[in-house]
Amino acid sequence: MKLPNITPSRSLLVVLATWAMVMVVPDLYRVFSSLASFGLVADNDGVIVDVVGPFVRPAESPAVAAGITRGDRIDLPAMRCIPLDSPSCKSLLSVLGGLGGKQVVLPGREIELVIRPADSGATRVVRMEAAHPAYGWGDRLVLLADTLVAIIVIVAAFRLVWVHPGRITWGFFLYAIWFNPGQTYAYYALLQQWPVAILVQEIGEALAHGAGFAGLLIFALRFPTDAPSLPWARFEWIAPVLGIVIAVLWLASFANAFGFPTETLASTAFLLGYAVDAAVLFILLQRRRALPAQDQQRMLWVIWGCGIGLSGFIFAEIAQSTSLLQHRLGVSPPPPARIGLLYLLNGVLAYFVSVAVLHRRVISVAIPLSYGTILTVLTLAVGIPIVNLHELLSHYQASTQIPEWVWLLVVGPVALVLLQRLHEIGVHMMDRLVNRQFHAARQQLKDAGAAILKAPSFDEVDRLLVNAPLQALNLSSGAIFRKQGDIFRREHSVGWDASPLRELRREEDDAVLRSVDTCASVRLPLHAWNRPGLEEELQAPCVAVPVCSDSLGAVAILLFGPHENGNDIDQDECEMLSDLAKGAAGGYERVAFVRLSKEVTKLRASLATLRAAT
């Protein structure tokens, strides 16, 4: 077995992917158990912005029990991390902005804080012991989904670099290892025992932020060719500069651990990152206009992925990691489960980017968008009543409450089965009500199939088999190679005028002839069939559809290019073409039978003439 070639860049890739996994995987622990919390969250200036945290009722929060209120302030100079291993430093790192925002610590943790009251009274020392908050099954399911999707995102980004190393894949990987749906609460709870480890992690976090935004910007400037395109090439130097600025701002914001208020620096870093996200969307939209048709469709996948993933991630980050909602708008942040659902949208970005990078041809982006919209609406329609019912029952006495395991093992699976069935019905209804063009094309092909069964000649069957799909589905090219002896010869084609390819031979065209071997359509990815004389790019064949007859065997092979707008032929359309080819076999059989009947009639007439002459 040949081992993969491990280069320095691949070694770095493995190290970074491992670090990203180490940060998100520990949160699986919180799916089945729970860590503790003080209920206290402070921003980077030390201002207390929340005293309830993950607790359902304020009375359950240790911060409320200790008499701390919103607007109080942690005395940063009095608790600065000098030296790093001091007890005051460990206490500070448990609640400070960016770390306290994680809201969880190891069970049994005790801290002492120097608090300056909001009313300018005398400072006081507050001692608190962390308590266990209660998490509902909905929170745990969302956390499980976030963690699993984060792992998938990291693996997908890793695979892109491994398979297609380049600046665009490295850029997206650097973005994905930090900006993914995964939660890092448990990871930070473990690190809080060692302030030096926290300092090292903060340095890594600052570099990851800068590299992530710089990588995403490079991806936007170079996709899909991984080469700078005019006039955007002259802006590439901005990406590393912005990355360095963001990294420095994030690193400087950690100075609050040494007594300096840094909320302004942290907010600036956040806002600068959001500006980069907006610039990425603008660049993608502008660059799409100058691309060939097929690359425009690939770019459209990336644009939609960024539009959904980046916006969802931004809203989730604002709600979870900043005090903008509380300070600027006076709005309480949404529950953790809703924030977790927003993070899940970032998985859409990774999926859409992976499809666009790995495939030179893509199907219409409207297909996954419509299916995803249906699934989202149905999930809300099924999930919200169940969550509301759970919360309603939780207000009754403990003796009448339904155990959590019933919700997880009974209600949850039933809801998933119901959701799957409703999704199938919803997709079918959407196709019927919205996708009228698809059904019009299906009807045109049915009409063509009926005409083929009445065709008077092989040439007419050939013409209908090529022309009807091109007109119904708006395809760029089509050709039919009919079997004559042991060779398939081109009989009719559209869009192949400049191609000298007239025959298909086993030794050169096995990628296509596999379709007649199995009597099933075969997809032809770009450059998978490297026969000299093929049309290139937009008109290059993307699917081979065999025409097989029970009595005649393999009759012909149909080759079709993608849509005129560059979209690939999707699975439903491929099935339509296969159905047309199956029906066309009857047309060839009928023409062959008519010809044979005419020959028999002629032979009988000749035989009768000979008998009469004798």
Helices and strands as residue ranges (DSSP letters): H 8-24, G 25-28, H 29-32, E 41-42, E 48-50, G 58-60, H 62-65, E 73-74, G 77-79, H 87-93, G 100-102, E 110-116, E 124-129, H 137-163, H 167-176, H 185-191, H 195-222, G 232-235, H 238-253, G 254-258, H 263-288, H 293-321, H 324-324, I 325-329, H 336-344, H 346-358, H 366-394, G 398-400, H 404-406, I 407-411, H 412-433, H 436-452, H 458-473, E 478-484, E 487-494, E 503-504, H 510-518, E 522-523, G 537-539, E 543-549, E 553-560, H 571-613
